[in-house]
């Protein structure tokens, strides 16, 4: 237990260093861009005014607004980092990638009789996707002495053991051993470099060839942008596992819309009832206050036990995710009505029923919309997570299936699409809010 | 038998800690029809409580009130209320706000439209019928609130610091408007204010209230409201009696405030 916590703290420490490193790098680029931006804008500035003195906020309006050029530069920088880290071919320059091609090194062996001889290992390293690469050929006659030349074929970034002694005369005898690689002495558990990588000697005396990996990331972990783009085109036309890309997204959205609509349908009246009636408020408060802090994701196991992995379970889950949020929003919308409005309506001759429909209901709309925005966001997050657990179709299902086959590019595409749609939902909710409750926050 | 009669009204609030606050004690008032009465007093003197009781939002613990001979037992459209702030309906435009009372009573839309048109004219918002409330300045919003109250043709208009949130210039214009409306419509108006000058200008009759228990300390009958109708209010303030009366009332309120502060310090 104590050791585990120490391990966690250690990991955290290294993570902090990593985060600071990446962040500083990103910030440094930001500084450079800022410098360039200012140089470019020098002399173009119109009347400056004193807006730079408004450091924080004026009323509701922040005097700090996002510089769009910075946002664009930031996104481009992100893609540049991505391209550089993955050795993208779209960029004219890049970090050194893994070695691919033919190379060789020489080893020196001593036989039982105490003679020494040299032979060459011809190494061919092929690209990860070129699985039909032929084995290299041995140049010359393979050596006149007891040591004979060898060949080895391996994919980029991989390591392979070669038993050079197997084809050497007397290689099986006691006393035979490899003593040097490219003239550098080697013994078990030692590593020596050759021109395109290094060679490690195992405990038993075999050689393990490790070609240079470069410093770019392997496509398995992070594919370069062009590969992701290519995969996107492929997904667009062919889909994945027989389900179209947009069909997956569509199914996720349908679940969200139905679950959210059900949540509104029951949550809003429930919230109204709780806001207007003491008994009903008391009756429902324990369950609402208990269910509100339960993350919807924690309900997934129970939902699967009850409803299985079909649509009913997912829609029930989203319904539950939206229900409490909408209930609480409607309740606080009703409770938050300014008493002066109610009093004014009464002294204008309105009846209770009229006040309910003409004052309390419209007055609660801004709160309900705020709740709806939150609920939509939560539903979208929940549906993706639910699909990760079990689904036939859906954005989450697509990426979890792809991850099982290590198709990182599909996973990345899925994440980007999920992000864009989540953002799109929020933008649409905001537009609807401006259209339908323009008085929000201006009472 | 018309007018507003307040007969021995008391209001006691029970505090959660078991204590009691006498917000009003034995208030007796007889407000004639068409009278313009202003009520002044330090915070906590019960003036807002009095207004809320008159409007029917609060039931007094003792005493009765009658309007035109009928007992007041709750809110009703014959007593309109103008609030300081936040009582307009932001989801309706100006015309809808003004026509709210008649619409609730089921008045035909045509009549409502005509009424709204007329009231927009009276409060000087002819062009603003289609505007939304949040698009208007504070002064304009109070004009709407006034018009909305008038649309119901109440017998009594209760104003709870209606001009308290306005800037000085707008406030002066609105004071003239209140006087105009009083004269034009002949309504009984009871206006609560924190400003001594406003109370002098907008009160044929001025009540100074005192706290703990809330009671009427002194009553004035003043000529300034009548003088102010259609006239420049700044000239009214130059009247030889205006300054001395103002100072007298100010001193009275200062004394009360000091007494309150003293008591709080002792406690």
Interface residues (C-beta under 8 A of the other chain):
Chain A: X338 X340 X341 X343 X344 X345 X346 X347 X348 X349 X350 X351 X354 X358 X359 X362 X363 X365 X437 X438 X439 X442 X443
Chain B: X52 X55 X56 X57 X74 X75 X76 X77 X79 X80 X81 X83 X85 X86 X87 X88 X89 X90 X91 X100 X101 X104 X105 X132 X133 X134 X148 X149 X152 X154 X158
